[in-house]
């Protein structure tokens, strides 16, 4: 299965972006309001500068206390992004996420952000693919 197919199957394809100057507190509120685990940090809303996850915020709360909430997201975002393209396979993405120990990956096309896929999106797509393969094999065995 390809990343493009995973993106099409998502009910909500909107990618929530925030400017680098946004406070960590406001980013946390946005994560809560949208019920998501990650925001893409972008100066122009199209090109990713970084990514900030709920895990990043929790680590900073543990290290610095509540004072980190007034800092900017750019202070804590992951700057070295691992991205994918629409033509990448689910297996390749799963491998990158597992190896890198992260759960969200921006999808880039012609240098612009076109989507965001999560580990859950990839696992769901893979399970659906396996179920279809199982049904096809059972059909072949049963002679249908």
Helices and strands as residue ranges (DSSP letters): H 3-9, E 17-18, H 24-34, E 38-41, E 50-53, H 54-64, G 65-70, G 73-75, H 90-100, E 104-109, E 112-118, H 119-142
